[in-house]
């Protein structure tokens, strides 16, 4: 006889229920737990812009369109095959109608041979246009990437500003709690508590404004990267950026050489070459092409072959208007190249001036600037707790610390934007950074 042990069965059943309850709790926790905020790096958002920005895609499609035109420019003229008949009677012939006796049939083959190397000149002109379009696409990409870098830095500074204000507000909250306890114990007048609360409310308003600016900076960053959606879910990310001063190394000669090789200058130079190629093509078009025709003729019952050669006589039109227009375009392209080169060098000079100004500004501030402000605030706070200083002195130290932090962030933002502007004008992806070891060696 088989029987079931009731105690073991109850234990198994209890374990099964516990397992089910734990599974449900784990599922509910995983479903209700907030999603971890993603971290977005500058390299990731720049790569996203290079792949999907509409302006970059449009510039690349223009290159593809010109490649199609280049393919067509290299083709020879198509031949022509003509089949025709003559002498179709409108009235019945006297001797009766007959295909063999009444109608004449023709079959002709016509082919045009280009002279003066027109096909090669067309291909050369198309190649120069493609080079200009490629340089234009690279220039668009560099402008987009610069906007992404600048927007990313602004968003990172806004994020850091929000974090600093939140820290200051937390400290003021502790100060409010300290004064509330002192008021209850009768050690402090209620007026000081009111002043502390007002100061906390002022910082809270600044924090809300800074938070709004940080969210708007995220939207502007996504817009610079070519995004098409700007919902709260799209902006739910943090910037993975360490806010710090990074000195860079500059070589004026290298910067100038790189600036004159950037896509904007290469595009203007390619336009000059394309305009010159068009001048050569228009001059070649002044020379006429030769057309050969060969055919078969069926005249009644007779069969015959015939041939012909057609040579246009350039007596009146020698393509002078098109040649003059192409030469004018070439001169205009050369003048544009000179202007672009001078504009690039002027932009580079202004970018270097801005960089040096903001570098000197941040160099003068970074040596103990924030450390002194923090130390003053901490010392004043400790003295206030001991009753050695007045509340107004503490609040003034708190404001000075906040102003010092704001000045530092603004100087850091100006410097980083100036670095990216110098990289854009010089056509350099990233200027070489000076490491702490190299800085120590220089000193």
MARFI-575930 format. One line per 2 residues: number of its first residue (from 1); their letters; for each residue y, z, x of C-alpha. Coordinates in nm, 3 decimals. Layout:
NUM> a> Y Z X  ... $
//
This chain:
1> xx> 0.000 0.000 0.000  0.345 -0.096 0.137 $
3> xx> 0.651 0.117 0.067  1.016 0.117 0.172 $
5> xx> 1.171 0.403 0.359  1.467 0.503 0.139 $
7> xx> 1.663 0.674 0.416  1.654 0.369 0.643 $
9> xx> 1.749 0.142 0.354  2.050 0.355 0.269 $
11> xx> 2.161 0.356 0.633  2.131 -0.022 0.654 $
13> xx> 2.325 -0.061 0.330  2.600 0.173 0.455 $
15> xx> 2.630 -0.019 0.782  2.654 -0.344 0.590 $
17> xx> 2.935 -0.209 0.373  3.124 -0.082 0.678 $
19> xx> 3.084 -0.423 0.841  3.221 -0.597 0.531 $
21> xx> 3.519 -0.361 0.507  3.602 -0.406 0.876 $
23> xx> 3.576 -0.785 0.842  3.816 -0.785 0.547 $
25> xx> 4.062 -0.562 0.732  4.051 -0.780 1.042 $
27> xx> 4.109 -1.090 0.830  4.400 -0.929 0.645 $
29> xx> 4.554 -0.810 0.970  4.526 -1.153 1.129 $
31> xx> 4.671 -1.316 0.818  4.964 -1.075 0.781 $
33> xx> 5.040 -1.018 1.150  5.362 -1.191 1.253 $
35> xx> 5.318 -1.499 1.464  5.415 -1.457 1.825 $
37> xx> 5.745 -1.623 1.906  5.694 -1.923 2.132 $
39> xx> 5.867 -1.952 2.470  6.046 -2.278 2.542 $
41> xx> 6.120 -2.382 2.899  6.382 -2.628 3.017 $
43> xx> 6.113 -2.860 3.157  5.935 -2.871 2.820 $
45> xx> 6.242 -2.954 2.613  6.359 -3.214 2.869 $
47> xx> 6.016 -3.379 2.865  6.023 -3.383 2.485 $
49> xx> 6.363 -3.554 2.490  6.248 -3.819 2.738 $
51> xx> 5.956 -3.910 2.512  6.102 -3.892 2.164 $
53> xx> 6.482 -3.913 2.171  6.596 -4.201 1.943 $
55> xx> 6.861 -4.327 2.187  6.608 -4.346 2.472 $
57> xx> 6.357 -4.524 2.250  6.627 -4.769 2.138 $
59> xx> 6.725 -4.847 2.498  6.363 -4.906 2.594 $
61> xx> 6.313 -5.138 2.297  6.610 -5.345 2.414 $
63> xx> 6.430 -5.389 2.744  6.118 -5.502 2.553 $
65> xx> 6.326 -5.754 2.356  6.470 -5.901 2.676 $
67> xx> 6.122 -5.925 2.824  6.029 -6.140 2.524 $
69> xx> 6.331 -6.361 2.592  6.230 -6.384 2.957 $
71> xx> 5.884 -6.505 2.853  6.039 -6.773 2.635 $
73> xx> 6.283 -6.875 2.909  5.993 -6.966 3.139 $
75> xx> 5.836 -7.212 2.895  5.868 -7.588 2.933 $
77> xx> 6.002 -7.803 2.644  5.737 -7.886 2.383 $
79> xx> 5.625 -8.251 2.360  5.655 -8.444 2.034 $
81> xx> 5.395 -8.654 1.856  5.528 -8.896 1.593 $
83> xx> 5.318 -9.112 1.357  5.506 -9.357 1.138 $
85> xx> 5.463 -9.673 0.935  5.695 -9.961 0.845 $
87> xx> 5.724 -10.246 0.599  5.601 -10.062 0.292 $
89> xx> 5.675 -10.319 0.016  5.884 -10.226 -0.284 $
91> xx> 5.756 -10.528 -0.475  5.414 -10.700 -0.461 $
93> xx> 5.400 -10.953 -0.171  5.347 -11.319 -0.255 $
95> xx> 5.014 -11.329 -0.077  4.908 -10.987 -0.210 $
97> xx> 4.920 -10.643 -0.045  4.701 -10.568 0.256 $
99> xx> 4.717 -10.276 0.505  4.610 -10.505 0.788 $
101> xx> 4.865 -10.781 0.724  5.163 -10.612 0.559 $
103> xx> 5.220 -10.273 0.734  5.315 -10.183 1.092 $
105> xx> 5.189 -9.849 1.232  5.330 -9.649 1.522 $
107> xx> 5.206 -9.347 1.717  5.445 -9.215 1.983 $
109> xx> 5.428 -8.928 2.233  5.760 -8.797 2.372 $
111> xx> 5.804 -8.550 2.657  6.125 -8.419 2.815 $
113> xx> 6.134 -8.338 3.186  6.399 -8.086 3.288 $
115> xx> 6.596 -8.153 3.602  6.790 -7.937 3.851 $
117> xx> 6.542 -7.647 3.821  6.671 -7.532 3.482 $
119> xx> 6.352 -7.342 3.395  6.363 -7.136 3.716 $
121> xx> 6.732 -7.063 3.664  6.667 -6.949 3.307 $
123> xx> 6.397 -6.712 3.431  6.628 -6.578 3.703 $
125> xx> 6.906 -6.514 3.451  6.658 -6.338 3.218 $
127> xx> 6.529 -6.123 3.507  6.882 -6.009 3.591 $
129> xx> 6.943 -5.923 3.225  6.623 -5.718 3.219 $
131> xx> 6.731 -5.531 3.532  7.064 -5.448 3.366 $
133> xx> 6.885 -5.330 3.051  6.646 -5.112 3.255 $
135> xx> 6.941 -4.955 3.437  7.111 -4.900 3.099 $
137> xx> 6.797 -4.727 2.966  6.786 -4.502 3.273 $
139> xx> 7.154 -4.422 3.227  7.096 -4.329 2.862 $
141> xx> 6.802 -4.110 2.964  7.013 -3.930 3.225 $
143> xx> 7.291 -3.866 2.973  7.042 -3.729 2.722 $
145> xx> 6.872 -3.506 2.979  7.212 -3.373 3.093 $
147> xx> 7.302 -3.286 2.734  6.965 -3.111 2.697 $
149> xx> 7.020 -2.914 3.018  7.373 -2.814 2.922 $
151> xx> 7.266 -2.717 2.568  6.973 -2.520 2.707 $
153> xx> 7.198 -2.325 2.943  7.445 -2.250 2.663 $
155> xx> 7.162 -2.133 2.438  7.019 -1.917 2.717 $
157> xx> 7.357 -1.757 2.781  7.401 -1.696 2.408 $
159> xx> 7.056 -1.536 2.399  7.143 -1.314 2.696 $
161> xx> 7.476 -1.220 2.536  7.291 -1.113 2.222 $
163> xx> 7.049 -0.899 2.424  7.334 -0.724 2.607 $
165> xx> 7.519 -0.650 2.284  7.200 -0.515 2.132 $
167> xx> 7.157 -0.282 2.431  7.517 -0.163 2.400 $
169> xx> 7.470 -0.105 2.028  7.158 0.101 2.094 $
171> xx> 7.353 0.317 2.338  7.631 0.362 2.086 $
173> xx> 7.369 0.454 1.827  7.248 0.731 2.056 $
175> xx> 7.609 0.843 2.101  7.655 0.853 1.723 $
177> xx> 7.341 1.067 1.690  7.472 1.300 1.963 $
179> xx> 7.804 1.345 1.784  7.632 1.397 1.449 $
181> xx> 7.433 1.681 1.604  7.749 1.828 1.761 $
183> xx> 7.936 1.809 1.429  7.653 1.991 1.252 $
185> xx> 7.656 2.260 1.519  8.034 2.283 1.514 $
187> xx> 8.087 2.176 1.875  8.274 1.854 1.796 $
189> xx> 8.541 1.757 1.547  8.440 1.510 1.277 $
191> xx> 8.715 1.274 1.396  8.521 1.194 1.712 $
193> xx> 8.216 1.110 1.503  8.424 0.871 1.293 $
195> xx> 8.562 0.704 1.608  8.211 0.663 1.745 $
197> xx> 8.085 0.512 1.420  8.379 0.269 1.410 $
199> xx> 8.304 0.161 1.765  7.938 0.112 1.672 $
201> xx> 8.040 -0.096 1.369  8.263 -0.309 1.592 $
203> xx> 7.973 -0.379 1.827  7.748 -0.446 1.530 $
205> xx> 7.990 -0.714 1.408  7.998 -0.865 1.756 $
207> xx> 7.618 -0.862 1.763  7.597 -1.045 1.431 $
209> xx> 7.844 -1.306 1.550  7.657 -1.343 1.878 $
211> xx> 7.326 -1.376 1.694  7.474 -1.651 1.477 $
213> xx> 7.609 -1.829 1.787  7.265 -1.805 1.950 $
215> xx> 7.094 -1.960 1.647  7.352 -2.236 1.630 $
217> xx> 7.301 -2.299 2.002  6.929 -2.346 1.932 $
219> xx> 7.008 -2.604 1.665  7.241 -2.786 1.905 $
221> xx> 6.965 -2.779 2.168  6.718 -2.937 1.928 $
223> xx> 6.978 -3.195 1.828  7.042 -3.282 2.195 $
225> xx> 6.666 -3.327 2.242  6.650 -3.575 1.952 $
227> xx> 6.483 -3.353 1.692  6.488 -3.457 1.327 $
229> xx> 6.407 -3.120 1.168  6.616 -2.803 1.196 $
231> xx> 6.444 -2.551 0.970  6.404 -2.180 1.048 $
233> xx> 6.051 -2.253 1.163  6.178 -2.514 1.412 $
235> xx> 6.428 -2.269 1.562  6.178 -1.982 1.587 $
237> xx> 6.153 -1.981 1.965  6.289 -1.797 2.263 $
239> xx> 6.423 -1.957 2.579  6.211 -1.885 2.882 $
241> xx> 6.501 -1.866 3.121  6.594 -1.606 3.379 $
243> xx> 6.970 -1.564 3.373  7.068 -1.538 3.736 $
245> xx> 7.292 -1.699 3.994  7.118 -1.975 4.193 $
247> xx> 7.330 -2.120 4.477  7.269 -2.484 4.560 $
249> xx> 7.301 -2.687 4.876  7.550 -2.976 4.892 $
251> xx> 7.574 -3.269 5.132  7.885 -3.477 5.047 $
253> xx> 7.759 -3.795 5.213  7.421 -3.772 5.041 $
255> xx> 7.589 -3.709 4.706  7.814 -4.014 4.743 $
257> xx> 7.527 -4.239 4.845  7.318 -4.115 4.553 $
259> xx> 7.608 -4.161 4.311  7.649 -4.525 4.413 $
261> xx> 7.277 -4.580 4.349  7.271 -4.427 4.005 $
263> xx> 7.177 -4.641 3.698  7.539 -4.685 3.583 $
265> xx> 7.630 -4.864 3.907  7.303 -5.056 3.920 $
267> xx> 7.361 -5.176 3.564  7.705 -5.313 3.657 $
269> xx> 7.562 -5.479 3.970  7.280 -5.635 3.765 $
271> xx> 7.536 -5.773 3.521  7.715 -5.941 3.810 $
273> xx> 7.388 -6.097 3.925  7.306 -6.203 3.569 $
275> xx> 7.650 -6.362 3.528  7.608 -6.550 3.858 $
277> xx> 7.264 -6.672 3.750  7.416 -6.795 3.424 $
279> xx> 7.683 -6.987 3.620  7.411 -7.164 3.818 $
281> xx> 7.222 -7.239 3.497  7.528 -7.384 3.323 $
283> xx> 7.602 -7.602 3.624  7.241 -7.725 3.618 $
285> xx> 7.271 -7.802 3.246  7.546 -8.050 3.335 $
287> xx> 7.276 -8.272 3.483  7.092 -8.461 3.206 $
289> xx> 6.723 -8.425 3.135  6.497 -8.730 3.128 $
291> xx> 6.282 -8.807 2.825  5.976 -9.033 2.848 $
293> xx> 5.814 -9.190 2.543  5.480 -9.368 2.524 $
295> xx> 5.312 -9.502 2.214  5.078 -9.729 2.029 $
297> xx> 5.185 -9.999 1.780  4.969 -10.171 1.521 $
299> xx> 5.154 -10.488 1.408  4.953 -10.658 1.135 $
301> xx> 4.627 -10.740 1.309  4.774 -10.706 1.660 $
303> xx> 4.752 -10.390 1.876  5.014 -10.313 2.138 $
305> xx> 5.138 -10.030 2.367  5.496 -9.950 2.448 $
307> xx> 5.695 -9.703 2.663  6.057 -9.593 2.696 $
309> xx> 6.278 -9.366 2.908  6.590 -9.194 2.776 $
311> xx> 6.862 -9.073 3.013  7.179 -8.921 2.857 $
313> xx> 7.498 -9.051 3.015  7.735 -8.758 3.093 $
315> xx> 8.051 -8.956 3.038  8.243 -8.723 2.809 $
317> xx> 8.061 -8.390 2.800  7.961 -8.245 3.135 $
319> xx> 7.917 -7.885 3.013  8.252 -7.794 3.163 $
321> xx> 8.340 -7.551 2.884  8.019 -7.349 2.927 $
323> xx> 8.060 -7.351 3.305  8.417 -7.220 3.279 $
325> xx> 8.307 -6.951 3.035  8.019 -6.842 3.264 $
327> xx> 8.252 -6.829 3.569  8.498 -6.614 3.373 $
329> xx> 8.216 -6.380 3.272  8.111 -6.354 3.636 $
331> xx> 8.463 -6.263 3.745  8.485 -6.004 3.467 $
333> xx> 8.149 -5.853 3.569  8.265 -5.827 3.933 $
335> xx> 8.584 -5.649 3.822  8.377 -5.415 3.602 $
337> xx> 8.152 -5.333 3.899  8.453 -5.237 4.111 $
339> xx> 8.585 -5.020 3.828  8.248 -4.851 3.774 $
341> xx> 8.214 -4.772 4.144  8.562 -4.619 4.159 $
343> xx> 8.501 -4.427 3.833  8.174 -4.284 3.965 $
345> xx> 8.338 -4.170 4.289  8.628 -4.015 4.093 $
347> xx> 8.384 -3.838 3.861  8.192 -3.712 4.162 $
349> xx> 8.510 -3.576 4.319  8.608 -3.395 3.997 $
351> xx> 8.255 -3.260 3.953  8.260 -3.123 4.308 $
353> xx> 8.598 -2.960 4.246  8.468 -2.794 3.930 $
355> xx> 8.154 -2.683 4.109  8.344 -2.531 4.401 $
357> xx> 8.585 -2.353 4.166  8.312 -2.196 3.955 $
359> xx> 8.099 -2.120 4.262  8.385 -1.927 4.423 $
361> xx> 8.449 -1.752 4.094  8.093 -1.631 4.054 $
363> xx> 8.058 -1.547 4.424  8.359 -1.318 4.395 $
365> xx> 8.215 -1.147 4.088  7.849 -1.106 4.171 $
367> xx> 7.893 -0.860 4.458  7.859 -0.530 4.273 $
369> xx> 8.066 -0.643 3.974  7.818 -0.550 3.702 $
371> xx> 7.671 -0.266 3.904  8.011 -0.093 3.926 $
373> xx> 8.077 -0.139 3.555  7.734 0.001 3.464 $
375> xx> 7.775 0.293 3.704  8.117 0.379 3.563 $
377> xx> 7.983 0.375 3.207  7.681 0.590 3.297 $
379> xx> 7.892 0.844 3.488  8.143 0.865 3.205 $
381> xx> 7.862 0.909 2.951  7.709 1.193 3.155 $
383> xx> 8.050 1.358 3.190  8.110 1.327 2.816 $
385> xx> 7.778 1.496 2.739  7.884 1.782 2.961 $
387> xx> 8.222 1.798 2.791  8.414 1.697 3.104 $
389> xx> 8.587 1.387 2.960  8.732 1.286 2.627 $
391> xx> 8.563 1.043 2.383  8.835 0.785 2.429 $
393> xx> 8.761 0.772 2.800  8.393 0.708 2.725 $
395> xx> 8.472 0.438 2.469  8.711 0.274 2.714 $
397> xx> 8.437 0.273 2.979  8.197 0.124 2.725 $
399> xx> 8.444 -0.154 2.642  8.508 -0.224 3.009 $
401> xx> 8.136 -0.256 3.068  8.105 -0.499 2.775 $
403> xx> 8.399 -0.705 2.903  8.246 -0.715 3.251 $
405> xx> 7.916 -0.840 3.107  8.096 -1.105 2.902 $
407> xx> 8.295 -1.223 3.204  7.978 -1.244 3.412 $
409> xx> 7.793 -1.447 3.148  8.089 -1.681 3.102 $
411> xx> 8.119 -1.733 3.478  7.744 -1.794 3.502 $
413> xx> 7.758 -2.047 3.217  8.050 -2.233 3.375 $
415> xx> 7.870 -2.246 3.709  7.539 -2.370 3.566 $
417> xx> 7.711 -2.640 3.357  7.906 -2.748 3.667 $
419> xx> 7.579 -2.777 3.863  7.422 -2.996 3.593 $
421> xx> 7.738 -3.208 3.571  7.726 -3.264 3.947 $
423> xx> 7.358 -3.361 3.920  7.438 -3.608 3.641 $
425> xx> 7.729 -3.774 3.822  7.534 -3.796 4.148 $
427> xx> 7.225 -3.928 3.972  7.007 -3.648 4.114 $
429> xx> 6.739 -3.481 3.907  6.795 -3.140 4.066 $
431> xx> 7.013 -3.022 4.352  6.823 -2.824 4.619 $
433> xx> 6.840 -2.450 4.555  6.912 -2.203 4.835 $
435> xx> 6.650 -1.929 4.841  6.728 -1.565 4.912 $
437> xx> 6.560 -1.598 5.251  6.785 -1.892 5.344 $
439> xx> 7.093 -1.701 5.228  6.996 -1.405 5.442 $
441> xx> 6.944 -1.635 5.743  7.289 -1.790 5.692 $
443> x> 7.448 -1.445 5.695 $
//
